[in-house]
Structure formats: C-alpha cells, structure tokens
Amino acid sequence: MENLPIPSGVVTLIAFFVMLGLLVLVHELGHFLTAIWLGIKVDEFGLGYPPRAVTLFERNGVKYTLNWLPIGGFVRFGGEGETLYGVGSLAQAAPWKKILVLVAGPLMNLVLAFLIFGSLFAVRGVPRDADGVRIDRVFAGTPAATAGLQAGDIILELNNQTIGRNVDMVKQAAQNNSSQTLPLVVLRDSQRLDLSVTPGEWTDEQGVTHPNGFGFSYGPNTEMAAASLPEAFGYGFKYTWNVLGRFITGLGQMLGGLIGLNAAPPGGVTGVVGIARGTGEVIARDGWSGFWQWTALISLNLFLVNLLPIPALDGSHIMFSLIEMVRRGKKIPPEKEAMVHAVGFMMLMGLMLIITVSDVANWIGGAPVLGGQ
C-alpha cells in the first residue's frame, strides 16, 4: 500500500488515534504490570485523561476505564485521595520498587520501537551494501547541479574508474582534479547515463564556501535484501540504538541552543496537532510502512522525553525516588513533592497550548510538518 494519495482527514485522524492509543497503552501497561508484579496496589487503569467516560470492566479490584481527553493515559495507584503518583501505594513503596515501576513505562516505548523496526526489516529486508555511491542531495548552484545530477542517482563510474564500494573515491576525485571536467556514469531509474562534472568552488545553504568539491551529499549505495527473523530483529536492535543516539545528540544540541552554547538545530518542537498532521503526511509520502516507521520514531521520542527530570514526567518521579534512596529512606514531604509535580504539570500544559497554537498557525499557513516534500 505504498505511494498512496494524500489521505483524507478521517483516515489521518483514525491513523493518528490508533498510533496514540498504542503508544499510551504500552507505556501505561509498563507501569501497571510492573506494579502488579511487585505487589503494589492499583485502583484504576485508564486510557485518556479524566473526566471518566465509561468503566469498561472491573477485575481484582482494578477499574479499567476510558476517559474523555484522548491525549494520554494513567495508572491510579491505591490510596485514599490518590491522583497520579501522589500519595498512596506507590508513594509508600520502597524507592527501588518505585523506580522499577516508573522506568517500566518509558522502557515499554523503547521495546515497542524495537519491535516495529524489527518487523519492518523482516517484511522489507535489511539494507546491504551494493556497488556505487548514492547521491542523497544536490545543492543549488553547484558543479553537481550544473552537471544535471539528481538526488537518488547512483554513481557507478567517475573519471573512468569504477566506484565499486569505495565511497572515498568521490572525495579523492574532487581533490585531485579541481577545475577539470570528469566523465561519470550514473544509474537513474534503472537507466545508465553518461554525464560530466567539473569540481570547483561551491557554497552550501549555511553560506559556507567550500574551495573544491562537487556540491552534493552522498553515501554508500544500499539495497534491501531478504533476511531471516533473527537477522531482521538483530538489525532492528542496532537501528533502534542508532536512532536513539541521534535523538540524544539532537536533544543536546537543542538544549545547547537554548543556553547559547551552540547554534539552534534546524526544525522545531511540534505538539499533538503537528504529530497528527505529520501522520497524514508520512502516509501520503511513504504508505503504511512509513506510518509504522513514524510510530516507532514517536515511541522512541516518548521513551527519551519521559526519562528527563521534568516535573510531572516519569523522570522527575524517578529523581525524587533516587533522592529518597540517597537519604536512606527519608521521604521528601509528600505535599512538597506534589506541589513540584502540580506546578510542572501546569507549565507543561501551558507549553502544550503554546505549541498547539503554533501548530495550528503552521497548518493554516500551509507549512508541512515534515518540511519540503
């Protein structure tokens, strides 16, 4: 089901809520199942935020509910007046038990991302190196653009030499043949084309002038090859950690940009509206396999963000539990911790409102979430 036309608003909304429901379900199941395993009392497992819409059923003293605000979920632990990680059974548990329960939610999002990536590689195959160098992007006004090269072209021969799998040959050819016209053979849409390119000075989008080169970004040529389940999920495991590493690097750059240590990375933060729009865009561009890739990326993002020590998120509760461990079981007064999380929650809601307004403005202005397509 690839190369679909732009999906209707109904299809986009259904796909978005399927994704959101899955992400919330696995996250809250992590908290819930770990708490049950550790003998911590749970009163309610809810999808969506209150007010409550309906109680689906009740089993072993736990109510399973659907709630009216479809943007999250929660586990309400036992205890009179218990809200979300406030007082009650979780607060009374040993710090190490609380940490296990709190980590389990984000960890389930990490596991979900791995399972999706592994399943996609099992269906589509895993990338293997093939002959040639693939052009990822051609910059405007460069020798490569003048030569008629395009993104997706595969360079098979350069300066009458077969590239094979030697990616470094491209850089070497530019360095050794400045201002000399070089013949090259590229593969484009299964057709071999004879072209020529003259390496020389070019300027990138950031205004940086390069004294010599072609003016395109490139990398190894890879092809998708069928793989066994162990190979597919092994590759999915490596791919998951690779993407997570890039997320952590991007987060570091974003924080560095906020405090002036480095330039802010391109792009910005998006919220619920932006993610919903992005879901439709990715289905239109990459089909349903792209939708599942998008779901895995959002799940990885939730894993990372939820572990940050931001009040009201899992990471903040984990931090308080670690402080309790350092203090050898001496608890921070519950009312003070609850105040921190309440203020943090209000700040998060305010931030979400601001981001949502920005998302809606971009939507009205016609700006795509995924950038130029």
Phi, psi and omega per residue, in radians:
M1 nan 0.842 -3.111
E2 -1.581 2.907 3.052
N3 0.958 0.768 3.133
L4 -1.267 2.691 2.973
P5 -1.182 2.940 -3.141
I6 -0.993 2.153 -3.070
P7 -1.199 2.671 3.100
S8 -1.202 2.884 3.114
G9 -1.042 -0.611 3.137
V10 -1.150 -0.795 3.131
V11 -1.091 -0.748 3.133
T12 -1.075 -0.788 -3.135
L13 -1.124 -0.748 3.131
I14 -1.092 -0.799 3.139
A15 -1.082 -0.731 -3.140
F16 -1.095 -0.793 -3.111
F17 -1.250 -0.526 3.012
V18 -1.093 -0.818 3.120
M19 -1.079 -0.869 -3.111
L20 -1.071 -0.764 3.134
G21 -1.073 -0.712 3.133
L22 -1.145 -0.791 -3.118
L23 -1.098 -0.749 3.133
V24 -1.195 -0.739 -3.096
L25 -1.044 -0.865 -3.091
V26 -1.176 -0.629 3.131
H27 -1.103 -0.889 -3.103
E28 -1.226 -0.536 3.052
L29 -1.079 -0.612 3.081
G30 -1.034 -0.857 3.096
H31 -1.072 -0.836 -3.008
F32 -1.125 -0.924 -3.064
L33 -1.144 -0.647 3.111
T34 -1.169 -0.704 3.103
A35 -1.094 -0.788 3.120
I36 -1.066 -0.753 -3.139
W37 -1.063 -0.623 -3.111
L38 -1.560 0.046 3.091
G39 1.364 0.416 3.117
I40 -1.598 2.261 -3.056
K41 -1.193 2.331 3.082
V42 -2.133 2.313 3.124
D43 -1.688 -0.574 -3.026
E44 -2.633 2.444 2.979
F45 -2.056 1.949 -3.015
G46 -2.115 2.425 2.960
L47 -1.805 2.311 -2.983
G48 1.456 2.913 3.118
Y49 -1.808 2.585 3.132
P50 -0.986 2.740 0.260
P51 -1.295 2.678 -3.088
R52 -1.227 2.374 3.087
A53 -1.624 -0.832 -3.098
V54 -2.787 2.550 2.979
T55 -1.638 1.991 -3.080
L56 -1.178 -0.854 3.079
F57 -2.939 2.983 3.111
E58 -2.292 2.322 -3.109
R59 -2.545 2.297 3.137
N60 0.907 0.674 3.083
G61 1.417 0.071 -3.129
V62 -1.902 2.228 3.059
K63 -1.584 2.319 3.104
Y64 -1.887 2.019 -2.929
T65 -2.229 2.718 2.902
L66 -1.913 2.428 -3.076
N67 -2.165 2.831 -2.898
W68 -1.270 -0.545 -3.089
L69 -1.589 1.818 -2.968
P70 -1.493 0.896 -3.099
I71 -2.179 0.305 -3.137
G72 3.074 -2.736 3.122
G73 -2.895 3.091 -3.105
F74 -2.801 2.794 2.949
V75 -2.092 2.096 3.125
R76 -1.731 1.989 -3.078
F77 -1.416 2.806 -3.038
G78 -1.151 2.587 3.099
G79 2.395 2.415 -3.127
E80 -1.116 2.252 3.141
G81 1.382 0.127 -3.115
E82 -1.147 2.340 3.047
T83 -1.938 -1.947 3.105
L84 -2.033 1.770 -3.122
Y85 1.080 0.465 -3.119
G86 -1.469 -1.624 3.055
V87 -1.899 -3.102 3.065
G88 1.813 -2.762 -2.931
S89 -1.088 -0.670 -3.133
L90 -1.235 -0.735 3.132
A91 -1.105 -0.524 -3.107
Q92 -1.473 -0.177 -3.105
A93 -1.303 2.840 3.079
A94 -1.084 2.568 -3.094
P95 -0.952 -0.688 -3.106
W96 -1.164 -0.561 3.083
K97 -1.211 -0.730 3.115
K98 -1.059 -0.747 -3.128
I99 -1.093 -0.737 3.117
L100 -1.065 -0.773 -3.140
V101 -1.106 -0.751 -3.073
L102 -1.241 -0.660 3.133
V103 -1.242 -0.518 -3.040
A104 -1.063 -0.571 3.140
G105 -1.125 -1.019 3.078
P106 -1.032 -0.625 -3.125
L107 -1.081 -0.618 3.095
M108 -1.134 -0.584 3.065
N109 -1.166 -0.641 3.067
L110 -1.128 -0.778 3.132
V111 -1.106 -0.714 3.125
L112 -1.059 -0.778 3.128
A113 -1.036 -0.784 3.123
F114 -1.066 -0.756 -3.125
L115 -1.139 -0.674 3.119
I116 -1.174 -0.830 3.140
F117 -1.054 -0.797 3.134
G118 -1.062 -0.711 3.127
S119 -1.148 -0.695 3.114
L120 -1.113 -0.732 3.112
F121 -1.184 -0.555 3.091
A122 -1.159 -0.620 -3.126
V123 -1.423 -0.801 -3.023
R124 -1.606 -0.260 -3.048
G125 1.657 3.008 3.134
V126 -1.926 2.603 -3.123
P127 -1.253 2.381 3.062
R128 -2.233 2.562 3.128
D129 -1.134 2.407 3.075
A130 -2.260 2.984 -3.120
D131 -1.173 2.545 3.078
G132 1.781 2.970 3.096
V133 -2.099 2.236 -3.102
R134 -1.606 2.259 3.063
I135 -1.445 2.140 -3.128
D136 -1.538 -0.647 -3.077
R137 -2.722 2.438 3.065
V138 -1.948 2.163 -3.104
F139 -1.474 2.514 -3.084
A140 -1.169 2.540 3.058
G141 1.223 0.420 -3.104
T142 -1.958 2.924 3.073
P143 -0.947 -0.643 -3.137
A144 -1.146 -0.727 3.121
A145 -1.143 -0.703 3.109
T146 -1.092 -0.608 -3.124
A147 -1.321 -0.192 3.135
G148 1.525 0.267 3.095
L149 -1.247 2.633 -3.092
Q150 -2.321 2.686 3.029
A151 -1.036 2.376 -3.098
G152 1.710 -0.282 3.067
D153 -1.102 2.525 3.077
I154 -1.982 2.043 3.137
I155 -1.405 2.039 3.132
L156 -1.676 -0.664 -3.136
E157 -2.374 2.495 3.116
L158 -2.475 2.194 -3.114
N159 0.977 0.745 3.086
N160 1.126 0.382 3.085
Q161 -2.143 2.393 3.111
T162 -1.273 2.246 -3.110
I163 -1.200 -0.750 -3.022
G164 1.072 -2.195 3.107
R165 -2.022 0.336 -3.104
N166 -1.593 1.535 -3.101
V167 -1.099 -0.538 -3.089
D168 -1.146 -0.293 -3.132
M169 -1.068 -0.531 -3.126
V170 -1.125 -0.886 3.141
K171 -1.102 -0.726 -3.134
Q172 -1.105 -0.695 -3.141
A173 -1.113 -0.688 3.122
A174 -1.168 -0.749 -3.097
Q175 -1.174 -0.628 -3.024
N176 -1.589 -0.124 -3.037
N177 -2.385 0.756 -3.127
S178 -1.030 2.303 3.102
S179 1.162 0.237 3.075
Q180 -1.869 2.358 -3.131
T181 -1.334 2.176 -3.079
L182 -1.994 2.317 3.032
P183 -1.300 2.572 3.041
L184 -2.581 2.687 3.104
V185 -2.075 2.204 3.127
V186 -2.122 2.718 3.042
L187 -1.857 2.099 -3.125
R188 -2.322 2.058 -3.127
D189 0.914 0.809 3.082
S190 1.204 0.184 3.109
Q191 -2.024 2.380 3.085
R192 -1.462 2.287 3.135
L193 -2.154 2.379 3.055
D194 -1.673 2.052 -3.133
L195 -2.252 -3.135 3.049
S196 -2.527 2.590 -3.093
V197 -2.485 2.528 -3.133
T198 -2.052 1.801 -3.135
P199 -1.097 2.517 -3.131
G200 -3.028 -2.859 -3.101
E201 -1.234 2.465 3.079
W202 -2.652 2.770 -3.096
T203 -2.128 2.309 -3.119
D204 -1.503 -3.103 -3.053
E205 -1.203 -0.355 3.109
Q206 -1.517 0.048 3.132
G207 1.479 0.126 3.127
V208 -1.439 2.228 -3.135
T209 -1.634 2.217 3.096
H210 -1.785 2.195 -3.031
P211 -1.148 -0.448 -3.089
N212 -2.725 2.372 3.107
G213 2.837 -3.005 -3.117
F214 -1.751 -0.567 -3.133
G215 1.601 0.584 3.002
F216 -2.435 2.682 3.007
S217 -1.661 2.579 -3.018
Y218 -2.672 2.967 3.118
G219 -2.873 -3.114 3.135
P220 -1.062 2.581 3.040
N221 -1.460 2.162 3.137
T222 -2.137 2.610 3.075
E223 -2.223 2.576 3.132
M224 -1.436 2.210 -3.119
A225 -2.165 2.513 3.137
A226 -1.009 2.515 -3.101
A227 -2.449 2.692 3.048
S228 -1.250 2.875 3.129
L229 -1.034 -0.806 3.112
P230 -1.049 -0.685 -3.141
E231 -1.185 -0.736 -3.122
A232 -1.105 -0.784 -3.113
F233 -1.327 -0.485 3.015
G234 -1.129 -0.735 3.093
Y235 -1.190 -0.662 3.092
G236 -1.057 -0.644 3.109
F237 -1.106 -0.841 3.134
K238 -1.121 -0.696 -3.130
Y239 -1.132 -0.712 3.130
T240 -1.031 -0.822 -3.120
W241 -1.210 -0.564 3.089
N242 -1.119 -0.825 3.129
V243 -1.126 -0.731 3.134
L244 -1.065 -0.694 3.098
G245 -1.069 -0.697 3.108
R246 -1.173 -0.652 3.087
F247 -1.075 -0.772 -3.123
I248 -1.120 -0.725 3.095
T249 -1.076 -0.776 3.124
G250 -1.101 -0.685 3.110
L251 -1.125 -0.711 3.101
G252 -1.091 -0.706 3.108
Q253 -1.157 -0.656 3.124
M254 -1.127 -0.792 3.120
L255 -1.146 -0.677 3.100
G256 -1.111 -0.640 3.094
G257 -1.150 -0.614 -3.125
L258 -1.159 -0.577 -3.098
I259 -1.818 0.155 3.011
G260 1.441 0.256 3.126
L261 -1.370 -0.439 3.134
N262 -2.699 2.970 3.091
A263 -1.186 2.493 3.119
A264 -1.119 2.376 3.119
P265 -1.164 2.710 3.123
P266 -1.132 2.772 -3.123
G267 1.571 -2.955 -3.119
G268 -2.808 -2.980 -3.135
V269 -1.620 2.424 3.079
T270 -2.151 2.742 -3.108
G271 -2.006 -2.692 -3.046
V272 -1.052 -0.787 -3.133
V273 -1.112 -0.766 3.131
G274 -1.112 -0.708 3.125
I275 -1.140 -0.697 3.110
A276 -1.089 -0.794 3.104
R277 -1.114 -0.728 3.117
G278 -1.067 -0.584 3.099
T279 -1.070 -0.789 3.097
G280 -1.120 -0.714 -3.125
E281 -1.133 -0.705 -3.087
V282 -1.259 -0.564 3.068
I283 -1.165 -0.741 3.128
A284 -1.107 -0.643 -3.071
R285 -1.464 -0.737 -2.970
D286 -2.143 0.075 3.132
G287 1.283 -2.869 -3.039
W288 -1.324 -0.432 3.027
S289 -1.155 -0.625 3.054
G290 -1.137 -0.630 3.084
F291 -1.045 -0.772 -3.124
W292 -1.225 -0.611 3.036
Q293 -1.077 -0.771 3.094
W294 -1.044 -0.756 3.121
T295 -1.067 -0.744 3.128
A296 -1.123 -0.693 3.130
L297 -1.145 -0.730 3.092
I298 -1.125 -0.685 3.127
S299 -1.099 -0.739 3.081
L300 -1.089 -0.697 3.115
N301 -1.091 -0.726 3.109
L302 -1.126 -0.678 3.083
F303 -0.994 -0.848 -3.069
L304 -1.226 -0.847 -3.060
V305 -1.123 -0.694 -3.093
N306 -1.182 -0.317 3.118
L307 -1.571 -0.101 3.095
L308 -1.237 2.517 -3.101
P309 -1.359 0.990 3.123
I310 -1.722 2.235 -3.116
P311 -0.878 2.384 3.137
A312 1.531 -0.245 3.066
L313 -1.645 2.910 -3.104
D314 -0.991 -0.677 -3.105
G315 -1.045 -0.610 3.119
S316 -1.192 -0.743 3.097
H317 -1.118 -0.661 3.090
I318 -1.089 -0.733 3.137
M319 -1.059 -0.759 3.114
F320 -1.108 -0.639 3.114
S321 -1.189 -0.656 3.091
L322 -1.148 -0.687 3.085
I323 -1.077 -0.706 3.118
E324 -1.105 -0.672 3.102
M325 -1.132 -0.752 3.134
V326 -1.101 -0.624 3.124
R327 -1.451 0.179 3.084
R328 1.000 0.870 3.024
G329 1.559 -0.077 3.115
K330 -1.340 1.982 -3.040
K331 -1.354 2.535 2.912
I332 -1.241 2.362 -3.115
P333 -0.841 2.215 -3.070
P334 -0.950 -0.626 -3.104
E335 -1.191 -0.567 3.115
K336 -1.253 -0.756 3.103
E337 -1.110 -0.741 3.130
A338 -1.074 -0.644 3.116
M339 -1.114 -0.751 3.123
V340 -1.047 -0.810 -3.114
H341 -1.208 -0.616 3.131
A342 -1.147 -0.794 3.107
V343 -1.100 -0.755 3.117
G344 -1.067 -0.692 3.132
F345 -1.132 -0.736 3.123
M346 -1.128 -0.670 3.112
M347 -1.150 -0.702 3.112
L348 -1.114 -0.734 3.111
M349 -1.100 -0.680 3.100
G350 -1.137 -0.729 3.096
L351 -1.112 -0.724 3.109
M352 -1.084 -0.654 3.111
L353 -1.110 -0.775 3.138
I354 -1.097 -0.782 -3.134
I355 -1.129 -0.667 3.126
T356 -1.122 -0.731 3.088
V357 -1.047 -0.749 3.104
S358 -1.104 -0.742 3.114
D359 -1.047 -0.773 -3.129
V360 -1.144 -0.695 3.115
A361 -1.091 -0.743 3.094
N362 -1.123 -0.641 3.126
W363 -1.114 -0.837 3.130
I364 -1.101 -0.656 3.136
G365 -1.331 -0.143 3.089
G366 1.456 0.182 -3.137
A367 -1.325 2.196 3.130
P368 -1.236 2.594 3.128
V369 -1.221 -0.669 -3.050
L370 -1.574 0.214 3.139
G371 1.421 -2.969 -3.141
G372 -1.022 2.382 -3.089
Q373 -2.178 nan nan
